[in-house]
Amino acid sequence: MLKKIKETTSFIKQNIKNIPEVGIILGTGLGGLAKVIELEKTIKYEDIVNFPVSTVEGHSGQLIFGKLGGKNIVAMQGRFHYYEGYTMQEVTFPVRVMKFLGIKYLFLSNASGGINPDYKVGDLMILKDHINLFPTNPLIGKNIEELGPRFPDMSDAYNKELVNKAVDIAKANDIKINQGVYAGLSGPTFETPSEYLYIRKIGADAVGMSTVPEVIVARHMAIPCFAVSIITDSGVPGEIVEVTHQEVQEVASKAEPKMTLIFEKLLETL
């Protein structure tokens, strides 16, 4: 894997001018943040050596290089999911590459189902922690010391300083914000009412099919992480209705400007 990471990093460096300081991963329906990036270069996933290709509607499938909040960034407009049939190592490969490109922070976004009864569809939730309910872990297998330790600590998965700054930014801009725990499941089915109830009982506030593997790998490499969920549907008893991927994208797109503002202002503080 290390050889592939270095090959891909070398390929990308030959095609960009500025070294990115921050990596951003854009979730379902959230690719619009790319519109506010001061664009330097885009590279399609299919053109990148060793890169997987995103197969999910709402994920454009390209790396975007440019400036946001005065910082050089690399943004994934579209991520990879375990349910697409990729291994966990393939899902998280871009995070490894971003580290080798030079990022010092990782910002993530996702669309999720709200299971905290205080949450409403369209709300934003800053992740303060997560529960890994995927059937596997991206660090299973031989550990490569050059990437990180065999047993990485996860007590500070989501950087508290970044979380506190983001809360202040939200308040200053009159954006309603929640802080909560995100449960990551494999998908691709949306959860049953009993599964929503179970996930709530074990301590989660929202549920989705991404983010957790990427954060595990980022923390393995000592990258501070910050993540935001947009609540696109409700898993609260009495509020559960049939939901489609199209509806999830539409809700995410409407709420995205609030998330973009938080990301941009937070980048300015780094």
C-alpha positions as CSV (number, residue, x, y, z in Angstrom):
1,M,0.0,0.0,0.0
2,L,2.8,2.4,0.9
3,K,4.2,2.1,-2.7
4,K,0.8,3.0,-4.2
5,I,0.4,5.9,-1.8
6,K,3.8,7.3,-2.9
7,E,3.1,6.7,-6.6
8,T,-0.2,8.6,-6.4
9,T,1.3,11.4,-4.3
10,S,4.1,11.8,-6.8
11,F,1.6,11.9,-9.8
12,I,-0.6,14.5,-8.1
13,K,2.4,16.7,-7.1
14,Q,3.5,16.8,-10.7
15,N,0.1,18.3,-11.6
16,I,-0.3,21.0,-8.9
17,K,1.5,24.2,-8.0
18,N,0.7,24.7,-4.3
19,I,1.0,22.1,-1.5
20,P,-2.4,21.8,0.3
21,E,-2.6,22.6,4.0
22,V,-6.1,21.2,4.6
23,G,-8.0,18.3,3.1
24,I,-11.8,18.5,2.7
25,I,-14.1,15.5,2.0
26,L,-17.6,16.5,0.7
27,G,-20.5,14.2,1.3
28,T,-23.7,13.3,-0.6
29,G,-25.3,16.5,-2.1
30,L,-22.5,18.7,-0.6
31,G,-20.3,19.1,-3.6
32,G,-21.5,22.7,-4.0
33,L,-18.9,24.0,-1.6
34,A,-16.6,23.7,-4.5
35,K,-18.2,26.8,-6.0
36,V,-16.6,29.0,-3.4
37,I,-13.1,27.6,-3.7
38,E,-10.7,29.8,-5.6
39,L,-9.9,27.2,-8.1
40,E,-6.3,26.2,-9.1
41,K,-6.8,22.7,-10.6
42,T,-9.2,19.8,-10.8
43,I,-8.2,16.2,-11.5
44,K,-10.9,13.5,-12.1
45,Y,-10.5,10.4,-10.0
46,E,-10.4,8.2,-13.1
47,D,-7.2,10.1,-14.2
48,I,-5.4,9.6,-10.9
49,V,-3.0,6.7,-10.6
50,N,-4.2,4.0,-8.2
51,F,-7.4,6.0,-7.3
52,P,-10.8,4.4,-6.9
53,V,-13.8,5.9,-8.8
54,S,-16.9,7.2,-7.0
55,T,-20.1,5.4,-8.2
56,V,-22.7,7.2,-6.2
57,E,-25.1,9.8,-7.5
58,G,-24.4,13.2,-5.9
59,H,-20.6,12.5,-5.9
60,S,-18.9,14.3,-8.8
61,G,-15.6,12.3,-8.5
62,Q,-12.8,14.7,-8.7
63,L,-10.0,16.3,-6.6
64,I,-10.2,20.1,-6.4
65,F,-7.1,22.2,-5.6
66,G,-7.4,25.8,-4.7
67,K,-7.8,28.3,-1.9
68,L,-10.6,28.6,0.7
69,G,-10.5,30.8,3.8
70,G,-7.0,31.9,2.7
71,K,-5.6,28.4,2.9
72,N,-4.4,26.0,0.2
73,I,-6.8,23.1,0.2
74,V,-7.5,19.8,-1.6
75,A,-11.2,18.8,-1.7
76,M,-12.7,15.5,-2.6
77,Q,-15.9,16.3,-4.5
78,G,-17.3,12.8,-3.8
79,R,-16.0,10.1,-1.5
80,F,-15.8,6.3,-1.5
81,H,-18.1,4.1,0.5
82,Y,-17.7,0.5,1.9
83,Y,-21.1,-0.4,0.4
84,E,-19.8,0.3,-3.1
85,G,-17.8,-2.9,-2.8
86,Y,-14.5,-1.2,-2.0
87,T,-12.2,-2.5,0.8
88,M,-11.7,-0.2,3.8
89,Q,-8.2,0.4,2.6
90,E,-9.5,1.6,-0.8
91,V,-12.2,3.8,0.9
92,T,-9.5,5.5,3.0
93,F,-6.7,5.6,0.4
94,P,-7.3,9.3,-0.5
95,V,-6.9,10.3,3.1
96,R,-3.4,8.6,3.1
97,V,-2.6,10.4,-0.1
98,M,-3.7,13.8,1.3
99,K,-1.4,13.3,4.3
100,F,1.5,12.6,2.0
101,L,0.6,15.7,-0.1
102,G,1.1,17.7,3.1
103,I,-2.3,18.4,4.8
104,K,-2.2,19.4,8.4
105,Y,-6.0,19.2,9.0
106,L,-8.9,17.2,7.7
107,F,-12.5,18.6,7.4
108,L,-15.3,16.2,6.6
109,S,-19.0,16.5,5.8
110,N,-21.8,14.0,5.4
111,A,-25.6,13.6,5.0
112,S,-27.1,11.7,8.0
113,G,-30.3,10.5,9.6
114,G,-31.2,12.3,12.8
115,I,-32.1,10.1,15.7
116,N,-31.9,12.7,18.5
117,P,-35.5,13.9,18.9
118,D,-34.3,17.5,19.3
119,Y,-32.9,17.5,15.8
120,K,-34.9,18.7,12.8
121,V,-34.4,17.9,9.1
122,G,-32.0,20.5,7.7
123,D,-30.1,21.0,11.0
124,L,-26.3,20.9,11.3
125,M,-24.5,18.7,13.8
126,I,-20.8,19.0,14.6
127,L,-19.4,15.6,15.4
128,K,-17.9,15.4,18.9
129,D,-17.4,11.6,18.7
130,H,-18.4,8.5,16.7
131,I,-19.5,4.9,17.1
132,N,-18.0,2.5,14.6
133,L,-20.7,0.0,13.6
134,F,-19.0,-1.0,10.3
135,P,-18.3,-4.7,10.1
136,T,-14.6,-4.0,9.9
137,N,-11.9,-1.4,10.5
138,P,-9.5,0.2,8.0
139,L,-6.5,-0.6,10.2
140,I,-7.0,-4.3,10.2
141,G,-4.0,-6.1,8.7
142,K,-0.3,-5.5,8.9
143,N,0.5,-2.1,10.4
144,I,2.9,0.2,8.4
145,E,4.9,2.2,11.0
146,E,5.6,4.9,8.5
147,L,1.8,5.6,8.4
148,G,1.1,5.4,12.2
149,P,1.1,3.3,15.3
150,R,-0.4,-0.2,15.7
151,F,-2.9,0.9,18.3
152,P,-3.8,4.6,17.7
153,D,-5.6,6.5,20.4
154,M,-9.2,7.6,19.5
155,S,-10.0,9.6,22.7
156,D,-9.7,12.9,20.6
157,A,-11.1,11.7,17.3
158,Y,-12.7,15.1,16.6
159,N,-10.4,18.0,17.6
160,K,-12.0,19.9,20.5
161,E,-10.3,23.2,19.7
162,L,-11.7,23.1,16.1
163,V,-15.2,22.1,17.5
164,N,-15.2,25.0,20.0
165,K,-14.1,27.5,17.3
166,A,-16.9,26.2,14.9
167,V,-19.5,26.6,17.7
168,D,-18.4,30.2,18.2
169,I,-18.5,30.8,14.4
170,A,-22.1,29.4,14.2
171,K,-23.3,31.6,17.1
172,A,-21.7,34.7,15.5
173,N,-23.5,34.0,12.3
174,D,-26.9,33.0,13.8
175,I,-26.6,29.4,12.6
176,K,-28.4,26.8,14.7
177,I,-25.8,24.1,15.5
178,N,-25.9,20.8,17.4
179,Q,-23.0,18.8,18.8
180,G,-23.5,15.0,18.8
181,V,-22.3,11.5,18.2
182,Y,-22.3,10.0,14.8
183,A,-22.8,6.2,14.2
184,G,-21.3,4.8,11.1
185,L,-22.9,1.8,9.4
186,S,-22.1,0.0,6.2
187,G,-25.4,0.6,4.3
188,P,-26.5,0.8,1.5
189,T,-30.0,0.3,3.1
190,F,-31.4,3.1,5.2
191,E,-32.1,1.8,8.7
192,T,-35.2,0.1,9.9
193,P,-37.2,1.8,12.8
194,S,-35.9,-0.8,15.2
195,E,-32.3,-0.2,14.0
196,Y,-32.8,3.6,14.5
197,L,-34.1,2.9,18.1
198,Y,-31.1,0.6,18.8
199,I,-28.6,3.2,17.5
200,R,-30.2,5.9,19.6
201,K,-30.1,3.7,22.7
202,I,-26.3,3.0,22.4
203,G,-25.6,6.8,22.4
204,A,-25.7,8.2,18.9
205,D,-27.5,11.3,17.7
206,A,-27.2,10.7,14.0
207,V,-26.4,7.9,11.6
208,G,-24.7,7.6,8.2
209,M,-22.6,5.4,5.9
210,S,-19.3,7.2,5.8
211,T,-16.8,9.5,7.7
212,V,-15.8,7.0,10.5
213,P,-13.3,5.0,8.4
214,E,-11.7,8.2,7.1
215,V,-11.4,9.7,10.6
216,I,-9.9,6.5,11.9
217,V,-7.2,6.6,9.2
218,A,-6.6,10.3,9.7
219,R,-6.1,9.9,13.4
220,H,-3.8,6.9,12.7
221,M,-1.6,9.5,10.9
222,A,-2.1,12.1,13.6
223,I,-4.2,14.5,11.5
224,P,-6.7,16.6,13.5
225,C,-10.2,16.2,12.3
226,F,-13.4,18.3,12.1
227,A,-16.7,17.0,10.8
228,V,-20.2,18.3,10.2
229,S,-23.4,16.2,9.5
230,I,-26.4,17.7,7.7
231,I,-29.5,16.0,9.1
232,T,-31.3,15.0,5.9
233,D,-34.0,12.7,7.3
234,S,-35.4,11.6,10.6
235,G,-35.1,8.3,12.4
236,V,-37.1,9.5,15.4
237,P,-40.1,7.2,16.2
238,G,-43.3,8.8,14.8
239,E,-41.3,10.9,12.3
240,I,-39.9,8.1,10.1
241,V,-41.1,8.3,6.5
242,E,-39.9,6.5,3.4
243,V,-36.8,8.3,2.1
244,T,-35.0,8.3,-1.2
245,H,-31.4,9.2,-2.1
246,Q,-32.7,12.0,-4.2
247,E,-34.5,13.6,-1.2
248,V,-31.3,13.3,0.9
249,Q,-29.4,15.2,-1.8
250,E,-32.0,17.9,-2.0
251,V,-32.0,18.6,1.8
252,A,-28.2,18.5,1.9
253,S,-27.9,21.0,-0.9
254,K,-30.3,23.5,0.8
255,A,-28.4,23.3,4.1
256,E,-25.0,23.4,2.5
257,P,-24.4,27.2,2.5
258,K,-24.4,27.2,6.3
259,M,-21.9,24.4,6.4
260,T,-19.7,26.2,3.8
261,L,-19.7,29.4,5.9
262,I,-18.5,27.5,9.0
263,F,-15.8,25.7,7.0
264,E,-14.6,28.9,5.4
265,K,-14.5,30.9,8.6
266,L,-12.8,28.0,10.5
267,L,-10.1,27.8,7.8
268,E,-9.4,31.5,8.4
269,T,-8.5,30.8,12.0
270,L,-5.9,28.1,11.3
